[in-house]
Structure formats: structure tokens, C-alpha cells
Amino acid sequence: MDITSRVEFAAGVEEVFAMMTDRAYLEEVCAATHARSFEAEVTGTTTRTSRKLPAPDVAAKFVGPEITVLDETNWGPADANGNRTGRVTMSIPGQPVTMKGAIELSAGGPGTIAQLTGDLKVAIPLLGKKMEQSAAPAILAGFRTQQRVGDAWLTRS
């Protein structure tokens, strides 16, 4: 299932990139998603988060009441225009759920446009498509949470 979302930040690309690769920002995003517990780390231009979340109703009977979501973004260097692209991977350990895609930061809107595109896969015969449709809104809500937290973060900077 294709995933696409766009958010905008009132700051330049480099400032938004610095925010998105800041461990404290990632921790604020994890907390804002109502994670029961979480970890965030940054190594160079690679970010990783691990969050324990309540399982969606449609999945809970298969996975139990809680899931662990792992997110990793590997950011590339700025291009000639100062734009950045990160390769995004999301997975749920022990479950046949993955999302692979990209996040692009480019100048536009009030400062920076962050565009997420990805391919969500739930590899379960017969139920996969229904579970993808159920999981997609949560992924998109998580991306919008980055904007909400980011807007507050940038006003403090």
C-alpha cells in the first residue's frame, strides 16, 4: 500500500534537518505518540527509534496488546539546492509488517516541506490488505505528530 504525506515547517531545510537528527526531538516525538516506552538514538546522520505502543484493534488478536515499532532513517548529504533525502524503514519485530520509503526535505511552504512516501506491506495471506489499510492511518498520524512536535521545537530554538 502506498503511503504519502506532506508536512511543512517554518524553518530552513538545514534547521529542520538538524531538528530531525536531534535525539531530544526524537524523544519528544516518541512521547507524543503515547508510547508506553521508547528509545531514540542518533549515529551520524542515521536516526533510530524503538517504541512500544498499544496494538491496533484489528491486529491485537494476532500480536497481543502491544507492539514494538522500529523506525530508522538514513539521511543523505544535502544536494546542490540544500535539499535532503532520507531512506526510511519501519518494522515490527516478529511480525510481517514493513514500510520502506523516503522522506524529502526541500525549501517551500513557510520554509521547509517534508514529503514522506513509502510502501507499507503486511505479508499475511488474505488479511494483509485489510491490516495495511488499518495501519496506514497510524503511520500518517505519526508523521503529523512530527510536525506538531517540530513546530513547538522550532519556536523554542
C-alpha positions as CSV (number, residue, x, y, z in Angstrom):
1,M,0.0,0.0,0.0
2,D,1.4,3.4,-1.0
3,I,1.8,5.9,1.8
4,T,2.2,9.6,1.1
5,S,2.1,12.6,3.4
6,R,3.4,16.1,3.5
7,V,4.0,18.5,6.4
8,E,5.5,22.0,6.5
9,F,7.8,23.7,8.9
10,A,8.5,27.4,9.4
11,A,12.3,27.0,9.2
12,G,15.0,26.4,6.7
13,V,16.0,22.9,5.4
14,E,19.2,22.7,7.4
15,E,17.4,23.8,10.7
16,V,14.7,21.1,10.1
17,F,17.3,18.5,9.3
18,A,19.2,19.4,12.5
19,M,16.0,19.0,14.4
20,M,15.1,15.7,12.8
21,T,18.5,14.3,13.7
22,D,18.5,15.6,17.3
23,R,17.9,12.8,19.9
24,A,15.9,15.1,22.2
25,Y,13.5,15.9,19.3
26,L,13.1,12.2,18.5
27,E,12.4,11.5,22.2
28,E,9.7,14.2,22.2
29,V,8.1,12.7,19.1
30,C,8.1,9.3,20.7
31,A,6.5,10.6,23.9
32,A,3.9,12.5,21.8
33,T,2.8,9.2,20.2
34,H,1.8,7.9,23.6
35,A,4.5,5.2,23.5
36,R,4.4,3.1,26.7
37,S,8.2,3.1,26.5
38,F,10.8,4.2,23.9
39,E,14.4,4.6,22.9
40,A,16.0,7.0,20.5
41,E,19.5,7.2,19.1
42,V,21.4,9.2,16.5
43,T,24.6,7.9,14.9
44,G,26.0,10.5,12.4
45,T,23.1,11.1,10.0
46,T,21.2,7.9,10.9
47,T,18.3,8.0,13.4
48,R,16.7,5.1,15.1
49,T,13.7,4.9,17.4
50,S,12.0,2.0,19.1
51,R,8.5,2.5,20.6
52,K,6.2,0.1,22.5
53,L,2.7,1.0,21.5
54,P,-0.8,-0.4,22.1
55,A,-1.6,-2.8,19.2
56,P,-4.3,-1.6,16.8
57,D,-7.6,-3.4,17.5
58,V,-7.5,-5.3,14.2
59,A,-4.0,-6.7,15.0
60,A,-4.3,-7.2,18.7
61,K,-5.9,-10.7,18.4
62,F,-2.8,-11.8,16.4
63,V,0.0,-9.9,18.1
64,G,-1.2,-9.3,21.6
65,P,-1.9,-6.0,23.3
66,E,1.4,-4.3,22.5
67,I,3.7,-3.9,19.5
68,T,7.2,-2.6,19.2
69,V,7.7,-0.3,16.2
70,L,11.3,0.3,15.0
71,D,12.0,3.3,12.7
72,E,15.3,4.1,11.0
73,T,16.1,7.0,8.8
74,N,19.4,7.2,6.9
75,W,19.9,10.7,5.7
76,G,22.0,11.5,2.6
77,P,24.0,14.7,2.1
78,A,22.5,17.9,1.0
79,D,22.1,18.3,-2.7
80,A,23.2,21.3,-4.7
81,N,20.0,23.2,-3.7
82,G,20.4,22.3,0.0
83,N,17.6,19.7,-0.1
84,R,17.9,16.4,1.9
85,T,16.6,12.9,1.4
86,G,16.4,10.2,4.0
87,R,15.7,6.5,3.4
88,V,13.1,5.4,5.9
89,T,12.5,1.8,7.2
90,M,9.8,0.9,9.7
91,S,9.3,-2.6,11.0
92,I,7.6,-4.5,13.8
93,P,9.9,-7.3,15.0
94,G,8.4,-10.7,14.9
95,Q,5.6,-9.5,12.6
96,P,5.4,-9.5,8.7
97,V,5.0,-5.7,8.7
98,T,7.4,-3.3,6.9
99,M,7.4,0.1,5.4
100,K,10.2,1.3,3.2
101,G,10.3,4.7,1.7
102,A,11.8,8.2,1.7
103,I,11.5,11.5,3.4
104,E,12.5,14.5,1.4
105,L,13.2,17.9,2.9
106,S,13.0,20.8,0.4
107,A,12.6,24.6,0.5
108,G,9.0,25.6,0.2
109,G,5.8,26.5,2.0
110,P,6.6,28.5,5.1
111,G,10.3,27.3,5.0
112,T,10.6,23.6,4.5
113,I,8.3,20.9,3.1
114,A,8.8,17.4,4.4
115,Q,7.4,14.8,2.0
116,L,7.0,11.2,3.1
117,T,6.5,8.4,0.5
118,G,6.6,4.7,1.2
119,D,5.3,1.3,0.6
120,L,3.6,-0.4,3.5
121,K,3.5,-4.2,3.4
122,V,1.7,-6.7,5.7
123,A,2.7,-10.1,4.4
124,I,-0.3,-12.1,5.7
125,P,-2.3,-14.0,3.2
126,L,-5.9,-12.8,2.9
127,L,-5.7,-10.3,5.8
128,G,-2.7,-8.3,4.6
129,K,-4.5,-5.7,2.7
130,K,-7.0,-5.1,5.5
131,M,-4.2,-4.8,8.0
132,E,-2.4,-2.4,5.7
133,Q,-5.5,-0.2,5.5
134,S,-5.8,-0.3,9.3
135,A,-2.1,0.5,9.9
136,A,-1.8,3.3,7.3
137,P,-3.7,6.0,9.4
138,A,-1.4,5.3,12.4
139,I,1.7,5.8,10.2
140,L,0.3,9.1,8.8
141,A,-0.7,10.3,12.3
142,G,2.8,9.6,13.5
143,F,4.2,11.8,10.6
144,R,1.8,14.6,11.5
145,T,3.0,14.2,15.2
146,Q,6.5,15.1,13.9
147,Q,5.1,18.3,12.6
148,R,3.2,19.2,15.8
149,V,6.3,18.5,17.9
150,G,8.5,20.1,15.4
151,D,6.5,23.4,15.3
152,A,6.9,23.6,19.1
153,W,10.5,22.7,18.9
154,L,11.3,25.3,16.3
155,T,9.6,28.1,18.3
156,R,12.0,27.3,21.2
157,S,15.1,27.3,19.1
